[in-house]
């Protein structure tokens, strides 16, 4: 068996095209969309991600400000900058990039992001509304997991999905989004006993832990769908996922690539969210 490749490039292009069109309308109406990305890390994988966001925003006609506070920034400085951006009328979307410096936690700081500008769903209010099935911006990576499955016609209703990872950035919100699609969801984590015994029974496996090659062939039942959310930098400057792609491709029915799978869809969704946030205040046509 050779797994079908679930590319995210075509879907990402479609979402970007939609965002680009609306961004042009907003700019013409005198209310250009603007995204601010707050960075307080020297992590190379994060730097790669932030660069990809900035490039995509520029191509779509969305202003993007990278607010680099430095890897030594303390929680107070980060919180103050988020609060300042939240009251800045020229800024429509705000992202706090992780990881954060020692002593700074996303859970403690994300509440400083105005709910209406929380385009990556980090604010506890956004996460709570998501869990309750109320309107909110979902974390873009979690939303990308469901979007890419939809795009490739993979029905989730009644399917068993194993989500490996319980972060508030991907694992937990992805579980809620999958539940909303009537999947039966198991969330696995570092304390899960015999991970392979759980994941190998699933119809769909979502790997989102940030450990290169964690998911191997033994973790996947024949014909299963595998969504690789991992973006782990390699020594030669490349990226690999959380899945051992070579081994798993011989066993799975379908597999998202890294790069080129969830990543581009995530970036495109952030642009869509930013345009939607800007659209709420635009005086122009709806």
FENNOR-V14757 format. One record per helix or strand of 3 or more residues. SS is the DSSP state (A for helix, B for strand). FROM is the first residue (numbers start at 1). TO is the last residue. If there is no record, write none. Layout:
# FENNOR-V14757
ss: (SS | SS)
from: (FROM | FROM)
to: (TO | TO)
This chain:
# FENNOR-V14757
ss: (A | B | A | B | A | B | A | A | A | A | B | A | B | A | B | A | B | A | A)
from: (9 | 34 | 44 | 63 | 75 | 93 | 106 | 115 | 124 | 140 | 160 | 171 | 184 | 195 | 204 | 217 | 225 | 245 | 262)
to: (28 | 39 | 59 | 68 | 86 | 96 | 112 | 117 | 131 | 151 | 164 | 180 | 188 | 199 | 207 | 219 | 228 | 249 | 279)
